[in-house]
Amino acid sequence: MLVRVRAGADGTPEDVSIADSSGSRLLDRAALEAVRRWRFTPATANGRPIADTVQVPIDFRTER
């Protein structure tokens, strides 16, 4: 699955959405909640931090 994140210049997620669903509403929701708690290293332009949008792959695995 892919999660689209707009991270602010301070590295906090400002907008988080599903770009490509896992097919499970529960897993999609868990991924969104997790990514909302992350902090990103901001992109830079001319040496200054800027907001930017990235897509983050999320891979759920189960152990048996």
mmCIF file of the N, C-alpha and C atoms, coordinates in Angstrom:
data_MODEL
# 
_entry.id   MODEL 
# 
loop_
_atom_site.group_PDB 
_atom_site.id 
_atom_site.type_symbol 
_atom_site.label_atom_id 
_atom_site.label_alt_id 
_atom_site.label_comp_id 
_atom_site.label_asym_id 
_atom_site.label_entity_id 
_atom_site.label_seq_id 
_atom_site.pdbx_PDB_ins_code 
_atom_site.Cartn_x 
_atom_site.Cartn_y 
_atom_site.Cartn_z 
_atom_site.occupancy 
_atom_site.B_iso_or_equiv 
_atom_site.pdbx_formal_charge 
_atom_site.auth_seq_id 
_atom_site.auth_comp_id 
_atom_site.auth_asym_id 
_atom_site.auth_atom_id 
_atom_site.pdbx_PDB_model_num 
ATOM 1   N N  . MET A 1 1  ? 0.840   -1.169  0.000  1.00 0.00 ? 1  MET A N  1 
ATOM 2   C CA . MET A 1 1  ? 0.000   0.000   0.000  1.00 0.00 ? 1  MET A CA 1 
ATOM 3   C C  . MET A 1 1  ? 0.881   1.226   0.000  1.00 0.00 ? 1  MET A C  1 
ATOM 4   N N  . LEU A 1 2  ? 0.320   2.349   -0.421 1.00 0.00 ? 2  LEU A N  1 
ATOM 5   C CA . LEU A 1 2  ? 1.045   3.623   -0.438 1.00 0.00 ? 2  LEU A CA 1 
ATOM 6   C C  . LEU A 1 2  ? 0.247   4.674   0.330  1.00 0.00 ? 2  LEU A C  1 
ATOM 7   N N  . VAL A 1 3  ? 0.960   5.413   1.171  1.00 0.00 ? 3  VAL A N  1 
ATOM 8   C CA . VAL A 1 3  ? 0.356   6.513   1.912  1.00 0.00 ? 3  VAL A CA 1 
ATOM 9   C C  . VAL A 1 3  ? 0.976   7.814   1.400  1.00 0.00 ? 3  VAL A C  1 
ATOM 10  N N  . ARG A 1 4  ? 0.122   8.755   1.044  1.00 0.00 ? 4  ARG A N  1 
ATOM 11  C CA . ARG A 1 4  ? 0.584   10.069  0.575  1.00 0.00 ? 4  ARG A CA 1 
ATOM 12  C C  . ARG A 1 4  ? 0.616   11.010  1.779  1.00 0.00 ? 4  ARG A C  1 
ATOM 13  N N  . VAL A 1 5  ? 1.754   11.692  1.945  1.00 0.00 ? 5  VAL A N  1 
ATOM 14  C CA . VAL A 1 5  ? 1.938   12.578  3.100  1.00 0.00 ? 5  VAL A CA 1 
ATOM 15  C C  . VAL A 1 5  ? 2.429   13.936  2.639  1.00 0.00 ? 5  VAL A C  1 
ATOM 16  N N  . ARG A 1 6  ? 1.754   14.974  3.070  1.00 0.00 ? 6  ARG A N  1 
ATOM 17  C CA . ARG A 1 6  ? 2.273   16.332  2.899  1.00 0.00 ? 6  ARG A CA 1 
ATOM 18  C C  . ARG A 1 6  ? 2.895   16.692  4.235  1.00 0.00 ? 6  ARG A C  1 
ATOM 19  N N  . ALA A 1 7  ? 4.230   16.794  4.232  1.00 0.00 ? 7  ALA A N  1 
ATOM 20  C CA . ALA A 1 7  ? 4.966   17.124  5.451  1.00 0.00 ? 7  ALA A CA 1 
ATOM 21  C C  . ALA A 1 7  ? 5.303   18.609  5.426  1.00 0.00 ? 7  ALA A C  1 
ATOM 22  N N  . GLY A 1 8  ? 5.057   19.263  6.540  1.00 0.00 ? 8  GLY A N  1 
ATOM 23  C CA . GLY A 1 8  ? 5.338   20.687  6.649  1.00 0.00 ? 8  GLY A CA 1 
ATOM 24  C C  . GLY A 1 8  ? 6.824   20.967  6.735  1.00 0.00 ? 8  GLY A C  1 
ATOM 25  N N  . ALA A 1 9  ? 7.173   22.228  6.696  1.00 0.00 ? 9  ALA A N  1 
ATOM 26  C CA . ALA A 1 9  ? 8.575   22.638  6.779  1.00 0.00 ? 9  ALA A CA 1 
ATOM 27  C C  . ALA A 1 9  ? 9.198   22.224  8.106  1.00 0.00 ? 9  ALA A C  1 
ATOM 28  N N  . ASP A 1 10 ? 8.374   21.966  9.109  1.00 0.00 ? 10 ASP A N  1 
ATOM 29  C CA . ASP A 1 10 ? 8.893   21.515  10.408 1.00 0.00 ? 10 ASP A CA 1 
ATOM 30  C C  . ASP A 1 10 ? 8.928   19.992  10.522 1.00 0.00 ? 10 ASP A C  1 
ATOM 31  N N  . GLY A 1 11 ? 8.530   19.283  9.456  1.00 0.00 ? 11 GLY A N  1 
ATOM 32  C CA . GLY A 1 11 ? 8.592   17.829  9.437  1.00 0.00 ? 11 GLY A CA 1 
ATOM 33  C C  . GLY A 1 11 ? 7.348   17.130  9.947  1.00 0.00 ? 11 GLY A C  1 
ATOM 34  N N  . THR A 1 12 ? 6.337   17.881  10.377 1.00 0.00 ? 12 THR A N  1 
ATOM 35  C CA . THR A 1 12 ? 5.110   17.239  10.861 1.00 0.00 ? 12 THR A CA 1 
ATOM 36  C C  . THR A 1 12 ? 4.159   16.960  9.698  1.00 0.00 ? 12 THR A C  1 
ATOM 37  N N  . PRO A 1 13 ? 3.484   15.819  9.728  1.00 0.00 ? 13 PRO A N  1 
ATOM 38  C CA . PRO A 1 13 ? 2.516   15.511  8.677  1.00 0.00 ? 13 PRO A CA 1 
ATOM 39  C C  . PRO A 1 13 ? 1.337   16.484  8.748  1.00 0.00 ? 13 PRO A C  1 
ATOM 40  N N  . GLU A 1 14 ? 1.051   17.145  7.637  1.00 0.00 ? 14 GLU A N  1 
ATOM 41  C CA . GLU A 1 14 ? -0.066  18.091  7.580  1.00 0.00 ? 14 GLU A CA 1 
ATOM 42  C C  . GLU A 1 14 ? -1.299  17.458  6.942  1.00 0.00 ? 14 GLU A C  1 
ATOM 43  N N  . ASP A 1 15 ? -1.076  16.571  5.985  1.00 0.00 ? 15 ASP A N  1 
ATOM 44  C CA . ASP A 1 15 ? -2.172  15.897  5.288  1.00 0.00 ? 15 ASP A CA 1 
ATOM 45  C C  . ASP A 1 15 ? -1.718  14.484  4.983  1.00 0.00 ? 15 ASP A C  1 
ATOM 46  N N  . VAL A 1 16 ? -2.494  13.499  5.393  1.00 0.00 ? 16 VAL A N  1 
ATOM 47  C CA . VAL A 1 16 ? -2.145  12.093  5.202  1.00 0.00 ? 16 VAL A CA 1 
ATOM 48  C C  . VAL A 1 16 ? -3.342  11.403  4.550  1.00 0.00 ? 16 VAL A C  1 
ATOM 49  N N  . SER A 1 17 ? -3.091  10.687  3.455  1.00 0.00 ? 17 SER A N  1 
ATOM 50  C CA . SER A 1 17 ? -4.174  9.993   2.764  1.00 0.00 ? 17 SER A CA 1 
ATOM 51  C C  . SER A 1 17 ? -3.652  8.720   2.112  1.00 0.00 ? 17 SER A C  1 
ATOM 52  N N  . ILE A 1 18 ? -4.581  7.864   1.725  1.00 0.00 ? 18 ILE A N  1 
ATOM 53  C CA . ILE A 1 18 ? -4.230  6.615   1.049  1.00 0.00 ? 18 ILE A CA 1 
ATOM 54  C C  . ILE A 1 18 ? -4.054  6.891   -0.445 1.00 0.00 ? 18 ILE A C  1 
ATOM 55  N N  . ALA A 1 19 ? -2.879  6.566   -0.967 1.00 0.00 ? 19 ALA A N  1 
ATOM 56  C CA . ALA A 1 19 ? -2.629  6.701   -2.406 1.00 0.00 ? 19 ALA A CA 1 
ATOM 57  C C  . ALA A 1 19 ? -2.950  5.392   -3.121 1.00 0.00 ? 19 ALA A C  1 
ATOM 58  N N  . ASP A 1 20 ? -2.693  4.256   -2.464 1.00 0.00 ? 20 ASP A N  1 
ATOM 59  C CA . ASP A 1 20 ? -2.980  2.937   -3.021 1.00 0.00 ? 20 ASP A CA 1 
ATOM 60  C C  . ASP A 1 20 ? -3.353  2.026   -1.862 1.00 0.00 ? 20 ASP A C  1 
ATOM 61  N N  . SER A 1 21 ? -4.602  1.631   -1.793 1.00 0.00 ? 21 SER A N  1 
ATOM 62  C CA . SER A 1 21 ? -5.147  0.883   -0.658 1.00 0.00 ? 21 SER A CA 1 
ATOM 63  C C  . SER A 1 21 ? -4.571  -0.525  -0.547 1.00 0.00 ? 21 SER A C  1 
ATOM 64  N N  . SER A 1 22 ? -4.556  -1.008  0.684  1.00 0.00 ? 22 SER A N  1 
ATOM 65  C CA . SER A 1 22 ? -4.156  -2.399  0.952  1.00 0.00 ? 22 SER A CA 1 
ATOM 66  C C  . SER A 1 22 ? -5.295  -3.352  0.616  1.00 0.00 ? 22 SER A C  1 
ATOM 67  N N  . GLY A 1 23 ? -6.502  -2.803  0.501  1.00 0.00 ? 23 GLY A N  1 
ATOM 68  C CA . GLY A 1 23 ? -7.679  -3.631  0.291  1.00 0.00 ? 23 GLY A CA 1 
ATOM 69  C C  . GLY A 1 23 ? -8.416  -3.924  1.590  1.00 0.00 ? 23 GLY A C  1 
ATOM 70  N N  . SER A 1 24 ? -7.806  -3.521  2.698  1.00 0.00 ? 24 SER A N  1 
ATOM 71  C CA . SER A 1 24 ? -8.417  -3.725  4.008  1.00 0.00 ? 24 SER A CA 1 
ATOM 72  C C  . SER A 1 24 ? -8.614  -2.371  4.686  1.00 0.00 ? 24 SER A C  1 
ATOM 73  N N  . ARG A 1 25 ? -9.847  -2.053  5.031  1.00 0.00 ? 25 ARG A N  1 
ATOM 74  C CA . ARG A 1 25 ? -10.138 -0.785  5.702  1.00 0.00 ? 25 ARG A CA 1 
ATOM 75  C C  . ARG A 1 25 ? -9.380  -0.682  7.029  1.00 0.00 ? 25 ARG A C  1 
ATOM 76  N N  . LEU A 1 26 ? -9.277  -1.797  7.752  1.00 0.00 ? 26 LEU A N  1 
ATOM 77  C CA . LEU A 1 26 ? -8.568  -1.808  9.030  1.00 0.00 ? 26 LEU A CA 1 
ATOM 78  C C  . LEU A 1 26 ? -7.076  -1.503  8.867  1.00 0.00 ? 26 LEU A C  1 
ATOM 79  N N  . LEU A 1 27 ? -6.436  -2.148  7.891  1.00 0.00 ? 27 LEU A N  1 
ATOM 80  C CA . LEU A 1 27 ? -5.009  -1.907  7.662  1.00 0.00 ? 27 LEU A CA 1 
ATOM 81  C C  . LEU A 1 27 ? -4.767  -0.491  7.148  1.00 0.00 ? 27 LEU A C  1 
ATOM 82  N N  . ASP A 1 28 ? -5.635  -0.011  6.274  1.00 0.00 ? 28 ASP A N  1 
ATOM 83  C CA . ASP A 1 28 ? -5.502  1.362   5.771  1.00 0.00 ? 28 ASP A CA 1 
ATOM 84  C C  . ASP A 1 28 ? -5.576  2.355   6.928  1.00 0.00 ? 28 ASP A C  1 
ATOM 85  N N  . ARG A 1 29 ? -6.543  2.163   7.800  1.00 0.00 ? 29 ARG A N  1 
ATOM 86  C CA . ARG A 1 29 ? -6.719  3.059   8.948  1.00 0.00 ? 29 ARG A CA 1 
ATOM 87  C C  . ARG A 1 29 ? -5.505  3.002   9.880  1.00 0.00 ? 29 ARG A C  1 
ATOM 88  N N  . ALA A 1 30 ? -4.982  1.801   10.126 1.00 0.00 ? 30 ALA A N  1 
ATOM 89  C CA . ALA A 1 30 ? -3.805  1.646   10.992 1.00 0.00 ? 30 ALA A CA 1 
ATOM 90  C C  . ALA A 1 30 ? -2.593  2.359   10.391 1.00 0.00 ? 30 ALA A C  1 
ATOM 91  N N  . ALA A 1 31 ? -2.425  2.247   9.076  1.00 0.00 ? 31 ALA A N  1 
ATOM 92  C CA . ALA A 1 31 ? -1.298  2.917   8.414  1.00 0.00 ? 31 ALA A CA 1 
ATOM 93  C C  . ALA A 1 31 ? -1.430  4.432   8.532  1.00 0.00 ? 31 ALA A C  1 
ATOM 94  N N  . LEU A 1 32 ? -2.625  4.966   8.300  1.00 0.00 ? 32 LEU A N  1 
ATOM 95  C CA . LEU A 1 32 ? -2.836  6.412   8.409  1.00 0.00 ? 32 LEU A CA 1 
ATOM 96  C C  . LEU A 1 32 ? -2.540  6.906   9.819  1.00 0.00 ? 32 LEU A C  1 
ATOM 97  N N  . GLU A 1 33 ? -3.025  6.182   10.823 1.00 0.00 ? 33 GLU A N  1 
ATOM 98  C CA . GLU A 1 33 ? -2.790  6.583   12.208 1.00 0.00 ? 33 GLU A CA 1 
ATOM 99  C C  . GLU A 1 33 ? -1.303  6.565   12.552 1.00 0.00 ? 33 GLU A C  1 
ATOM 100 N N  . ALA A 1 34 ? -0.591  5.547   12.077 1.00 0.00 ? 34 ALA A N  1 
ATOM 101 C CA . ALA A 1 34 ? 0.843   5.455   12.351 1.00 0.00 ? 34 ALA A CA 1 
ATOM 102 C C  . ALA A 1 34 ? 1.606   6.598   11.695 1.00 0.00 ? 34 ALA A C  1 
ATOM 103 N N  . VAL A 1 35 ? 1.336   6.851   10.428 1.00 0.00 ? 35 VAL A N  1 
ATOM 104 C CA . VAL A 1 35 ? 2.074   7.887   9.695  1.00 0.00 ? 35 VAL A CA 1 
ATOM 105 C C  . VAL A 1 35 ? 1.790   9.275   10.268 1.00 0.00 ? 35 VAL A C  1 
ATOM 106 N N  . ARG A 1 36 ? 0.600   9.496   10.776 1.00 0.00 ? 36 ARG A N  1 
ATOM 107 C CA . ARG A 1 36 ? 0.289   10.797  11.394 1.00 0.00 ? 36 ARG A CA 1 
ATOM 108 C C  . ARG A 1 36 ? 1.169   11.086  12.610 1.00 0.00 ? 36 ARG A C  1 
ATOM 109 N N  . ARG A 1 37 ? 1.717   10.039  13.230 1.00 0.00 ? 37 ARG A N  1 
ATOM 110 C CA . ARG A 1 37 ? 2.591   10.220  14.396 1.00 0.00 ? 37 ARG A CA 1 
ATOM 111 C C  . ARG A 1 37 ? 4.060   10.382  14.025 1.00 0.00 ? 37 ARG A C  1 
ATOM 112 N N  . TRP A 1 38 ? 4.406   10.120  12.775 1.00 0.00 ? 38 TRP A N  1 
ATOM 113 C CA . TRP A 1 38 ? 5.799   10.214  12.338 1.00 0.00 ? 38 TRP A CA 1 
ATOM 114 C C  . TRP A 1 38 ? 6.245   11.667  12.244 1.00 0.00 ? 38 TRP A C  1 
ATOM 115 N N  . ARG A 1 39 ? 7.545   11.857  12.233 1.00 0.00 ? 39 ARG A N  1 
ATOM 116 C CA . ARG A 1 39 ? 8.157   13.168  11.945 1.00 0.00 ? 39 ARG A CA 1 
ATOM 117 C C  . ARG A 1 39 ? 9.145   12.942  10.810 1.00 0.00 ? 39 ARG A C  1 
ATOM 118 N N  . PHE A 1 40 ? 9.118   13.832  9.842  1.00 0.00 ? 40 PHE A N  1 
ATOM 119 C CA . PHE A 1 40 ? 9.930   13.697  8.637  1.00 0.00 ? 40 PHE A CA 1 
ATOM 120 C C  . PHE A 1 40 ? 11.068  14.710  8.642  1.00 0.00 ? 40 PHE A C  1 
ATOM 121 N N  . THR A 1 41 ? 12.139  14.371  7.955  1.00 0.00 ? 41 THR A N  1 
ATOM 122 C CA . THR A 1 41 ? 13.186  15.343  7.692  1.00 0.00 ? 41 THR A CA 1 
ATOM 123 C C  . THR A 1 41 ? 12.677  16.198  6.542  1.00 0.00 ? 41 THR A C  1 
ATOM 124 N N  . PRO A 1 42 ? 12.517  17.502  6.758  1.00 0.00 ? 42 PRO A N  1 
ATOM 125 C CA . PRO A 1 42 ? 11.926  18.339  5.712  1.00 0.00 ? 42 PRO A CA 1 
ATOM 126 C C  . PRO A 1 42 ? 12.784  18.405  4.443  1.00 0.00 ? 42 PRO A C  1 
ATOM 127 N N  . ALA A 1 43 ? 12.098  18.570  3.328  1.00 0.00 ? 43 ALA A N  1 
ATOM 128 C CA . ALA A 1 43 ? 12.784  18.861  2.074  1.00 0.00 ? 43 ALA A CA 1 
ATOM 129 C C  . ALA A 1 43 ? 13.383  20.268  2.202  1.00 0.00 ? 43 ALA A C  1 
ATOM 130 N N  . THR A 1 44 ? 14.352  20.562  1.362  1.00 0.00 ? 44 THR A N  1 
ATOM 131 C CA . THR A 1 44 ? 14.947  21.901  1.404  1.00 0.00 ? 44 THR A CA 1 
ATOM 132 C C  . THR A 1 44 ? 14.984  22.514  0.010  1.00 0.00 ? 44 THR A C  1 
ATOM 133 N N  . ALA A 1 45 ? 14.944  23.841  -0.005 1.00 0.00 ? 45 ALA A N  1 
ATOM 134 C CA . ALA A 1 45 ? 15.112  24.620  -1.232 1.00 0.00 ? 45 ALA A CA 1 
ATOM 135 C C  . ALA A 1 45 ? 15.961  25.825  -0.860 1.00 0.00 ? 45 ALA A C  1 
ATOM 136 N N  . ASN A 1 46 ? 17.060  25.982  -1.557 1.00 0.00 ? 46 ASN A N  1 
ATOM 137 C CA . ASN A 1 46 ? 17.985  27.072  -1.261 1.00 0.00 ? 46 ASN A CA 1 
ATOM 138 C C  . ASN A 1 46 ? 18.441  27.036  0.199  1.00 0.00 ? 46 ASN A C  1 
ATOM 139 N N  . GLY A 1 47 ? 18.606  25.808  0.723  1.00 0.00 ? 47 GLY A N  1 
ATOM 140 C CA . GLY A 1 47 ? 19.092  25.645  2.077  1.00 0.00 ? 47 GLY A CA 1 
ATOM 141 C C  . GLY A 1 47 ? 18.059  25.858  3.172  1.00 0.00 ? 47 GLY A C  1 
ATOM 142 N N  . ARG A 1 48 ? 16.817  26.085  2.803  1.00 0.00 ? 48 ARG A N  1 
ATOM 143 C CA . ARG A 1 48 ? 15.758  26.324  3.794  1.00 0.00 ? 48 ARG A CA 1 
ATOM 144 C C  . ARG A 1 48 ? 14.738  25.193  3.745  1.00 0.00 ? 48 ARG A C  1 
ATOM 145 N N  . PRO A 1 49 ? 14.211  24.778  4.905  1.00 0.00 ? 49 PRO A N  1 
ATOM 146 C CA . PRO A 1 49 ? 13.196  23.717  4.911  1.00 0.00 ? 49 PRO A CA 1 
ATOM 147 C C  . PRO A 1 49 ? 11.894  24.190  4.266  1.00 0.00 ? 49 PRO A C  1 
ATOM 148 N N  . ILE A 1 50 ? 11.286  23.279  3.517  1.00 0.00 ? 50 ILE A N  1 
ATOM 149 C CA . ILE A 1 50 ? 10.016  23.580  2.850  1.00 0.00 ? 50 ILE A CA 1 
ATOM 150 C C  . ILE A 1 50 ? 9.051   22.411  3.039  1.00 0.00 ? 50 ILE A C  1 
ATOM 151 N N  . ALA A 1 51 ? 7.769   22.667  2.873  1.00 0.00 ? 51 ALA A N  1 
ATOM 152 C CA . ALA A 1 51 ? 6.763   21.609  2.867  1.00 0.00 ? 51 ALA A CA 1 
ATOM 153 C C  . ALA A 1 51 ? 6.865   20.856  1.547  1.00 0.00 ? 51 ALA A C  1 
ATOM 154 N N  . ASP A 1 52 ? 6.569   19.572  1.578  1.00 0.00 ? 52 ASP A N  1 
ATOM 155 C CA . ASP A 1 52 ? 6.618   18.772  0.362  1.00 0.00 ? 52 ASP A CA 1 
ATOM 156 C C  . ASP A 1 52 ? 5.718   17.552  0.551  1.00 0.00 ? 52 ASP A C  1 
ATOM 157 N N  . THR A 1 53 ? 5.357   16.931  -0.557 1.00 0.00 ? 53 THR A N  1 
ATOM 158 C CA . THR A 1 53 ? 4.522   15.736  -0.526 1.00 0.00 ? 53 THR A CA 1 
ATOM 159 C C  . THR A 1 53 ? 5.348   14.535  -0.955 1.00 0.00 ? 53 THR A C  1 
ATOM 160 N N  . VAL A 1 54 ? 5.214   13.442  -0.202 1.00 0.00 ? 54 VAL A N  1 
ATOM 161 C CA . VAL A 1 54 ? 5.909   12.192  -0.518 1.00 0.00 ? 54 VAL A CA 1 
ATOM 162 C C  . VAL A 1 54 ? 4.909   11.049  -0.446 1.00 0.00 ? 54 VAL A C  1 
ATOM 163 N N  . GLN A 1 55 ? 5.258   9.932   -1.085 1.00 0.00 ? 55 GLN A N  1 
ATOM 164 C CA . GLN A 1 55 ? 4.467   8.720   -0.969 1.00 0.00 ? 55 GLN A CA 1 
ATOM 165 C C  . GLN A 1 55 ? 5.319   7.693   -0.238 1.00 0.00 ? 55 GLN A C  1 
ATOM 166 N N  . VAL A 1 56 ? 4.739   7.115   0.811  1.00 0.00 ? 56 VAL A N  1 
ATOM 167 C CA . VAL A 1 56 ? 5.452   6.181   1.671  1.00 0.00 ? 56 VAL A CA 1 
ATOM 168 C C  . VAL A 1 56 ? 4.858   4.786   1.489  1.00 0.00 ? 56 VAL A C  1 
ATOM 169 N N  . PRO A 1 57 ? 5.685   3.813   1.077  1.00 0.00 ? 57 PRO A N  1 
ATOM 170 C CA . PRO A 1 57 ? 5.167   2.454   0.993  1.00 0.00 ? 57 PRO A CA 1 
ATOM 171 C C  . PRO A 1 57 ? 5.053   1.843   2.391  1.00 0.00 ? 57 PRO A C  1 
ATOM 172 N N  . ILE A 1 58 ? 3.958   1.156   2.634  1.00 0.00 ? 58 ILE A N  1 
ATOM 173 C CA . ILE A 1 58 ? 3.735   0.458   3.899  1.00 0.00 ? 58 ILE A CA 1 
ATOM 174 C C  . ILE A 1 58 ? 3.526   -1.012  3.570  1.00 0.00 ? 58 ILE A C  1 
ATOM 175 N N  . ASP A 1 59 ? 4.286   -1.872  4.225  1.00 0.00 ? 59 ASP A N  1 
ATOM 176 C CA . ASP A 1 59 ? 4.196   -3.306  3.978  1.00 0.00 ? 59 ASP A CA 1 
ATOM 177 C C  . ASP A 1 59 ? 3.816   -4.001  5.285  1.00 0.00 ? 59 ASP A C  1 
ATOM 178 N N  . PHE A 1 60 ? 2.625   -4.554  5.355  1.00 0.00 ? 60 PHE A N  1 
ATOM 179 C CA . PHE A 1 60 ? 2.190   -5.291  6.529  1.00 0.00 ? 60 PHE A CA 1 
ATOM 180 C C  . PHE A 1 60 ? 2.587   -6.744  6.358  1.00 0.00 ? 60 PHE A C  1 
ATOM 181 N N  . ARG A 1 61 ? 3.178   -7.301  7.401  1.00 0.00 ? 61 ARG A N  1 
ATOM 182 C CA . ARG A 1 61 ? 3.568   -8.721  7.379  1.00 0.00 ? 61 ARG A CA 1 
ATOM 183 C C  . ARG A 1 61 ? 3.080   -9.373  8.663  1.00 0.00 ? 61 ARG A C  1 
ATOM 184 N N  . THR A 1 62 ? 2.691   -10.611 8.533  1.00 0.00 ? 62 THR A N  1 
ATOM 185 C CA . THR A 1 62 ? 2.298   -11.362 9.719  1.00 0.00 ? 62 THR A CA 1 
ATOM 186 C C  . THR A 1 62 ? 3.328   -12.442 9.981  1.00 0.00 ? 62 THR A C  1 
ATOM 187 N N  . GLU A 1 63 ? 3.576   -12.683 11.244 1.00 0.00 ? 63 GLU A N  1 
ATOM 188 C CA . GLU A 1 63 ? 4.490   -13.771 11.611 1.00 0.00 ? 63 GLU A CA 1 
ATOM 189 C C  . GLU A 1 63 ? 3.659   -14.912 12.154 1.00 0.00 ? 63 GLU A C  1 
ATOM 190 N N  . ARG A 1 64 ? 4.044   -16.089 11.786 1.00 0.00 ? 64 ARG A N  1 
ATOM 191 C CA . ARG A 1 64 ? 3.292   -17.273 12.240 1.00 0.00 ? 64 ARG A CA 1 
ATOM 192 C C  . ARG A 1 64 ? 4.121   -18.092 13.163 1.00 0.00 ? 64 ARG A C  1 
# 
